Amino acid sequence: MSEVKAIRCQISGRVQGVGFRYTARERATDLGLTGWVRNISGGRVEVFAQGSEPIVQVFLTWLQDGPTAARVERVDEVPALPDGRFTTFEVRP
């Protein structure tokens, strides 16, 4: 089994009010990732995702575009420590 990789990202652009969080949860769940997604100040979205490195990379590529109605301008990614508390991928308020 692959080592668990975790990332934390802030996505900028037209990413709030376009279904970004819910679509991200669907995509992450389909890929078998765990973590969360939430809106943050400045009209951005923040994501914590973890899983096998190749799958995290697939999700990161998806974040570059997001759902159809989104217009992603920038994805700032930083490595994170894996967190074993997560068993699902959730939308946070």
C-alpha positions in Angstrom: 0.0 0.0 0.0 1.2 3.5 -0.8 2.3 5.9 1.9 -0.4 8.5 2.9 0.2 12.0 1.5 -1.7 15.0 2.8 -2.0 18.5 1.3 -3.6 21.7 2.3 -4.6 24.1 -0.5 -6.2 27.5 -0.8 -8.0 28.0 -4.1 -8.6 31.6 -5.4 -10.8 32.9 -8.1 -14.5 32.5 -8.7 -14.8 29.5 -6.3 -17.6 30.4 -3.9 -21.2 30.2 -4.8 -20.5 27.8 -7.7 -20.8 24.4 -6.0 -17.0 24.1 -5.6 -17.1 22.6 -2.1 -19.8 20.0 -2.9 -18.2 19.0 -6.2 -14.8 18.7 -4.5 -16.4 16.4 -1.9 -17.9 14.2 -4.6 -14.6 14.1 -6.5 -12.6 13.4 -3.4 -15.0 10.7 -2.2 -15.0 9.0 -5.7 -11.1 9.0 -5.5 -11.2 7.5 -1.9 -9.6 10.6 -0.3 -10.4 11.8 3.2 -10.3 15.3 4.6 -12.4 18.4 4.2 -13.2 21.5 2.2 -14.5 24.9 3.4 -15.1 28.5 2.3 -12.6 31.0 3.8 -12.3 34.8 3.7 -11.5 36.6 0.6 -13.8 34.4 -1.6 -11.4 31.5 -1.4 -11.8 27.8 -0.7 -9.5 25.8 1.6 -9.0 22.0 1.2 -7.3 19.4 3.3 -7.0 16.1 1.5 -5.1 12.9 2.2 -4.7 9.5 0.5 -2.1 7.8 -1.6 0.3 10.1 -3.4 -0.9 9.3 -7.0 -4.6 9.9 -6.0 -3.8 13.1 -4.2 -2.1 14.3 -7.4 -5.2 13.4 -9.5 -7.3 15.5 -7.0 -4.8 18.4 -7.1 -5.1 18.4 -10.9 -8.9 18.5 -10.6 -8.6 21.5 -8.2 -6.8 23.5 -10.9 -10.1 23.6 -12.8 -12.8 22.8 -10.3 -16.5 22.5 -11.3 -17.8 23.9 -14.6 -19.1 27.2 -13.1 -15.8 27.9 -11.2 -13.0 30.0 -12.6 -9.9 28.9 -10.7 -7.1 31.6 -10.8 -4.7 30.0 -8.3 -4.1 27.0 -6.2 -1.6 27.4 -3.4 -0.6 24.0 -2.1 1.5 23.1 1.0 2.3 19.7 2.4 0.5 18.7 5.5 0.8 16.0 8.1 -1.7 13.1 7.5 -4.5 13.0 10.1 -5.8 9.6 10.9 -9.0 11.1 12.4 -10.7 11.5 9.0 -12.6 8.6 7.5 -14.6 10.6 5.0 -14.3 13.8 3.0 -16.6 16.5 4.4 -17.9 19.9 3.6 -17.2 22.2 6.5 -19.2 25.5 7.2 
